[in-house]
Amino acid sequence: MAALSPPLHEERTLPAEPGRSTHAPAVPGYPTVPPGLARLNSDPADRAVVALLTCCASPAWAERLAAHRPYPDASALLAASDEALYDLPPGARREALTGEAGRSAAPPSGYSAADTALAHAQTAYAAKFRFPFVVCLDGASPAHALNQRLTSIHARLDHDEERELALATEELRRLVRGRLARLATGAMRPSGALPAPGRPGPQGPYGSPEDAVCPESRDSGRPDSPYVPV
């Protein structure tokens, strides 16, 4: 008889500790989860929400992910994130995108004409759509990133508001996947973070995720998503 596959979701209860989740950081039937994810699984809900807000400035998204703990592995966490972002109403997606201000901006490469053009384009973009320009450039070399940003923002300035909100949400989804993957592995720097409006900044071992190239954000997306323009 073939061996049974591990259960899709199983919980076990630990002795309760004041202010501590009773979920075990590991799920029986699966390999031990990475340290960052184990910490996320076991932390109190309010601390988990603060940690998640370092990846995406949407309280609704962070609270939903915290409520669905524990996650057996990073893939389950990323899938839950995708679903939660897709389900955000337009106002909440705008809030999440607004939280990217300054974080997803291109670092200046010098006082070049391209830098000046990008700055003007970003100002025009924010004035038109009322949230900052967000693009995921995983895999792009620094030498080509500025030109890719310029090409992308000029093309997207022609979009109507509905289409651009859909595309910007998809770019944010890819960025958030990379940040969550680093959160799960514990590859975080103990520096500043990304608090959502009205929320305190994170403290302690989570720190701030880097927006470096992360293969976890390179996926095919969900082609049937209503937020992905066709």
C-alpha positions in Angstrom: 0.0 0.0 0.0 1.3 3.4 -0.9 2.3 5.7 1.9 -0.2 8.4 2.9 0.8 11.9 2.0 1.1 14.4 5.0 -2.1 16.2 5.9 -2.7 19.6 4.2 -3.2 21.4 7.5 -2.8 20.1 11.1 -2.4 21.9 14.3 -1.2 20.9 17.7 -1.6 22.6 21.0 1.2 23.7 23.3 0.8 24.7 26.9 -0.5 28.2 26.9 1.8 31.1 27.7 0.5 34.6 28.5 0.2 36.6 25.2 1.7 33.7 23.2 0.1 31.8 20.3 -0.7 28.1 21.2 0.2 27.1 17.6 3.5 25.1 17.3 6.0 26.6 14.9 6.2 23.3 13.0 3.4 21.3 11.5 3.5 17.5 12.0 4.2 15.6 8.8 6.3 18.4 7.3 10.0 19.3 7.6 11.0 21.8 10.2 10.0 25.3 9.1 12.7 27.9 8.6 13.5 30.1 11.7 11.7 33.3 10.5 8.5 31.4 9.7 8.7 29.5 12.9 8.9 32.8 14.8 6.0 34.2 12.7 3.9 31.2 13.5 4.5 31.3 17.2 4.4 35.0 18.0 1.4 36.7 19.4 -1.0 38.0 16.8 -0.2 41.7 17.3 3.6 41.1 17.0 3.0 38.9 13.9 0.9 41.7 12.3 3.7 44.3 13.0 6.2 41.9 11.3 4.0 41.4 8.3 3.6 45.1 7.9 7.3 45.3 7.1 6.4 43.5 3.9 3.2 45.2 2.9 1.6 48.3 4.4 -2.0 46.9 4.4 -3.4 46.2 7.9 -6.2 44.1 6.4 -3.7 42.0 4.5 -1.4 41.6 7.6 -4.2 40.8 9.9 -5.6 38.1 7.5 -2.2 36.4 7.2 -1.7 36.5 11.0 -5.2 35.0 11.6 -4.5 32.1 9.2 -1.3 30.9 11.0 0.4 28.5 11.3 2.0 28.0 7.9 3.7 24.7 7.2 6.2 26.2 4.8 7.1 29.4 2.9 5.1 28.4 -0.1 1.9 28.3 1.9 2.7 31.7 3.3 3.3 33.2 -0.2 0.1 31.6 -1.5 -1.9 33.1 1.4 -0.3 36.5 0.7 -1.3 36.3 -3.0 -4.9 35.5 -2.1 -5.1 38.2 0.5 -3.8 40.8 -1.9 -6.1 39.8 -4.7 -9.0 40.0 -2.3 -8.3 43.6 -1.1 -10.8 46.2 -2.1 -9.6 49.1 -4.2 -9.2 51.4 -1.2 -7.1 48.9 0.7 -4.9 48.3 -2.3 -4.3 52.0 -2.6 -3.4 52.1 1.0 -0.8 49.3 0.5 0.6 51.1 -2.6 0.8 54.4 -0.8 2.9 52.6 1.9 5.5 52.0 -0.8 6.4 55.7 -1.0 10.1 56.0 -0.9 10.6 52.3 -0.5 10.3 51.2 -4.1 11.8 54.4 -5.5 14.9 54.1 -7.7 18.1 55.0 -5.9 19.7 58.0 -7.7 22.4 57.0 -10.2 23.8 60.5 -10.3 22.6 63.8 -11.7 21.9 62.5 -15.1 19.2 63.4 -17.5 17.6 60.0 -17.0 17.4 60.6 -13.2 15.7 64.0 -13.8 13.3 62.5 -16.3 12.4 59.7 -13.9 11.8 62.2 -11.1 9.4 64.3 -13.3 7.6 61.1 -14.5 7.1 59.9 -10.9 5.7 63.3 -9.9 3.3 63.1 -12.8 2.4 59.5 -12.0 1.6 60.3 -8.4 -0.5 63.3 -9.4 -2.6 61.2 -11.8 -3.1 58.0 -9.9 -2.7 59.2 -6.3 -0.2 56.5 -5.3 3.5 56.1 -6.0 4.9 54.3 -8.9 5.7 50.7 -8.0 7.6 48.2 -10.2 9.3 44.9 -9.4 12.7 44.7 -11.2 13.9 41.3 -9.9 16.7 40.2 -12.2 17.5 43.6 -13.6 21.1 44.8 -13.2 21.6 48.2 -11.7 23.0 49.4 -15.0 19.6 48.6 -16.7 17.2 49.2 -13.8 16.9 53.0 -14.4 16.1 52.6 -18.1 13.6 49.9 -17.3 11.9 52.1 -14.7 11.7 55.0 -17.3 10.3 52.7 -20.0 7.7 51.2 -17.6 6.5 54.5 -16.1 6.1 56.2 -19.4 4.1 53.3 -20.7 1.9 53.1 -17.6 1.2 56.9 -17.5 -1.1 56.3 -20.5 -3.3 53.8 -18.5 -6.7 54.7 -17.1 -7.0 54.5 -13.3 -8.6 51.1 -13.1 -6.1 49.4 -15.3 -3.1 51.0 -13.6 -4.4 50.1 -10.1 -4.6 46.5 -11.3 -1.1 46.5 -12.8 0.5 48.3 -9.7 -1.2 45.7 -7.4 0.4 42.9 -9.4 3.9 44.6 -9.2 3.4 45.0 -5.4 2.4 41.3 -5.1 5.7 40.3 -6.6 7.6 42.6 -4.3 5.8 41.3 -1.3 6.5 37.7 -2.2 10.2 38.5 -2.1 10.0 40.3 1.2 7.9 37.5 2.8 10.4 34.9 1.5 13.2 36.7 3.4 11.0 37.1 6.4 10.4 33.4 6.4 14.1 32.5 6.2 15.0 35.0 8.9 17.3 36.9 6.4 16.3 40.3 7.8 18.4 43.4 8.7 17.7 45.0 12.1 17.1 48.4 10.6 14.1 50.6 9.8 10.9 49.1 8.5 7.6 49.9 6.7 4.9 50.8 9.2 1.3 51.1 7.8 -0.6 54.3 8.5 -1.5 54.4 12.2 0.7 51.5 13.0 3.9 51.4 15.0 7.1 50.4 13.3 8.4 46.8 14.0 10.8 46.1 16.7 12.9 43.1 17.6 14.2 40.3 15.5 12.2 40.8 12.4 13.9 44.0 11.2 13.5 45.4 7.7 13.4 43.2 4.5 15.6 44.2 1.6 14.2 44.8 -1.8 16.9 42.7 -3.4 16.5 40.1 -6.2 14.5 37.2 -4.8 13.6 34.2 -6.9 10.4 33.6 -4.9 8.9 36.7 -6.5 9.5 35.4 -10.0 6.3 33.5 -10.7 3.7 33.3 -13.4 1.1 35.0 -11.2 -2.5 34.0 -11.1 -3.7 34.4 -14.7 -7.3 34.3 -13.8 -7.0 37.1 -11.3 -9.4 40.0 -11.9 -6.7 42.4 -11.0 -4.3 41.4 -13.8 -5.1 43.3 -17.0 -5.4 41.3 -20.2 
